[in-house]
Amino acid sequence: MITSSSNSRIKNIQQLNRKGKTRREQGLFVAEGLKMFREAPREWIEEIYISESFARDHEEQVAGLPYEIVEDRLFLSICDTKTPQGILCLVRMPAYRAEDILEKEKPCILMLEDIQDPGNLGTIMRAGEGAGVAGIWMSKGCADIYNPKTIRSTMGSIYRVPHMYTDDLAEIAGMMKNYGIRLYAAHLNGKTYYDQEDYCGGCGFLIGNEGNGLTDRAAALADCYIRIPMEGQLESLNAGVAASLLVYEAYRQRRHRQHR
């Protein structure tokens, strides 16, 4: 049992929780809680840690797997939540290729520019999985997808939705056009409502920063501007809500066409 706060493994987990640089250097992120542990692909898991009380009451959950037991008081210090469930694991970051997304049949793709809030980013990934997106591209200015808050808000989608960062959204947009994928921008200057376009072919949605929306450079990559109708004095919706509406409209259209 690990009982000392000076233990090097304890210190490393604390650093992985706090610092994106450490996560990137080691290629690891922390997945906390029983659900996140159960859904993690076994080949991605590097290390498993359980609290003293978890070992006493639920040790069967990790039967047959190597794990470390951590004193209850110390376990709290390696968790990002206030009421931890007593289990966490270190997970290897997946490596995806552009082709893993682009070569899917008639893919629906999300392209995110400078999404700042980790919770928003996780919500977008979770909604994306629900709507069957092929993958997500993020600009380097987006929040860290492996931030503990983002990981929790994905509710396991982090394991199943291909995702990549890019230095150049324009390069990705060019690749998408080569694959015949039509790119839409959620934009205040959109001339058609989002539910008036046809998303049954390959499509991509550009979603901008929570406060400023898409930059002019990113918006110019789109083949078509679309807008979400608004009542009252609102100009825009939360980025996570907007992304969810768009990908679920694409999903609705595709299901409707399949069942006609």
N, C-alpha and C positions, 0 to 999 in steps of 0.2 A: 504493500500500500504506500502511495506517495503522501507524505505528511508535511513536507517542507516547502515553504514558498520560494526558497532559493533553488529548488530543483530546476534543472535546465529545461526540461520538457514543459514544466508549468510556465516558465518565463516565455518560452517560445509560443505557446498557445495564446498567452496574453498579447504578445506582439502581433500574432496573426489576426487576432480580433481587432486590434487598434490600427494597424498600419497596412495600407494597400501595397506599399513598396515591399514589405516583408512577404505578403501573399504572392506578389508577382515574382519575387526572387526565388521563392521556394516552390512556386507552382501549386500551392495548397490553399484551401480555405476551410473554415470551421463550420460544420453543420451541427446545429444544436437541437436536441429534442428527439423523442422516439420516432415521430413520423419521418423526420428528415433522415434519421439513421436507417429506418426500415426501407425507405425508397431509394437510398443511395445504391448505385450499382456496386456490387461487392468488389469488382476489380478496380474501382476508383478509390476505395477506402484504404488509407495508409495506416491510421492508428485509431483506436477506440478507447475512450475514457468514460468510466462510470463512477458515480459517487458511492460512498460507503453504504448509505441507506438503500440506494438502488440495487447494489450487489446483494444486500440482505433480502430485499423484497421481490426483485424482478430479474435476478441473474439469468434466468432461463432465456431472456431476450437476446443474450449474447452467447448462448451455448454453442460451443464448437469454434468460437472465434477468439483470437488473441485480444486481450484488453488489459488496461491498467485500472486499478481501483484508486480513487483519490478521496482523501478525508473530506467529509461533508463541508466543513468550514472552508477548506482550500478549494473545493470544487466550485463554490460560489464565485471565487476570484477569476476563474477561467471562463465564466459564462457572460454573455451579453444581455441576458434576460434577468429580471428581478426575481422570478420564481422558476428557476430551472427544473427540468424534469429528471435530471440526474444522469443524463447520457449525452455525449457529444462525440463527433468523429472528425478527423482530419481527412479531407477529401482532395484527391488530385484534380486539378483543373482540366477539363476536357479540351482537346485540340480539334477544331473543325476546319474544313477546307471550304472555300467559296462554293465549290461544286456540290458539297453536301446540301446546300440550300438551293442553288440555282438549277440543278439538274432534276429536281423533283417535278412531277407532272403538274403543270399549271400552278406554280407555287404562289402563295400569298405571303408577302414579305413585309416586315416592318423595318423602317429606317428611322433611327432616332437621333436627333441633333441636340446635344447639350442638355439632356434631361438631368436635372440636378438632384432631385429628391430620391433617395434609395427606395423608399416605400413606393413611390410612383413607378420606378423602374421595375420593381418586383411585381407590382400589380399588372403592368403592361405584359410582362412575360407570362404571368398566370392566365390572363385573358387571352393572350396569343395561343397558348396551348389549347384552351377550351375551344377556340375558334378554328383550330387546325392550321395555324400558320406554319410555313416551311422553315422559318428562321427569323432571326433579328440581327440587324447590323446597328452598331452604336458608334457615334463619333467619339473621338478621344476625350471630348469635353463632357461626356456623360458621367454620371456617378459610377462608382465601382460596383459592378454586378455581383462581386464576391464580398461586399460589405455584409456583415452579419444581419443587419436590418433588411437588406435586399434579399438575402438568402431566405430569411423567414417568410417574407411577404410573397415569395414565389410559390410557397406551399408545395415544393417538390418539382416544380416546372423547370428549375435550373438543371435538373438531370436529364430532361427530355426534349427541350427546345434548343436546337442549334443556335449559337450566338457568337458573334465576333465583334471586335473593335476594329475600326479603320481610321487611318490618318486622313483619308480623302473620300468623302461621300461621293464626290463626282466620279471617281474611278469606279466605285461600286455601281453607280447609276449607269455608267457606260457599259459595264458588264451585263447589267440587267437588260438594257436595250438590245444587246447582242443576242440575248436569249428570248427576245420578243416579249419582255415583261413591261407592261405599261405602268408608269409611275404617277401617282396622285399625291398632291399636296393639300393637306387641310389648311385652308388659308382664308383670311377675311375677304380677299378679292375673288374668291371662287364665284363663278357665274352659275353653277348648277349645284343643287343640293346633293349631298353625298349618296342618297338613295336613288338618284336618277341616272347614275352611271352603271355600266355593266362590268362586274368584277369576276365573271366566270372564266376568263382566261388568266394567264399569268399576270399578277398585279403586285404593286408595292405601294405602301403608304408612308409618306414623310410626315413625321411628327416632331414639332419643335419644342424649344425650351418653355418651361412653365410660365415664365414672366414675359418673355419677349417673342415667343413664337419662333417660326423659322427665320433664319437669316435670308437676305435677298439671294445670296449665292446658292444656298440649299434649295430655296423655293424655285429657283430658275431651272433646277434639274428635272422638275416635274413635266410630264406631258399634259397634265390637266390639273387645274385648281378646282377644289370642291369645298363646300362649306356646310356647316351644320346649322340648321335653322335655330334662331334664338328668340325668345320672348323677353320682355322686361328690358333692362338696361345692360344685360350681359353682352360682351363681345366674344368671349371664348369660354370653353370648358377646361377643367383640369385635364392635363395631358393624358393621364391614365384613362379617364372617362372617354375622351375623344378617340383614343386609340382603340378602346374596347368597342365603341359604336361602329367604327369603320370595319374592323376585322369581322365583327359579327354580322354586319350587313353583307360582306363578301360570303361568309359562311351560309347565311340565309339564302342568298341567291343560288349558290351552288347546290344546296340541298333541295331547293325548290325545283331546279332544273333536273336533278337526278330522279325526282319522284313524279315528274310530269308524265 
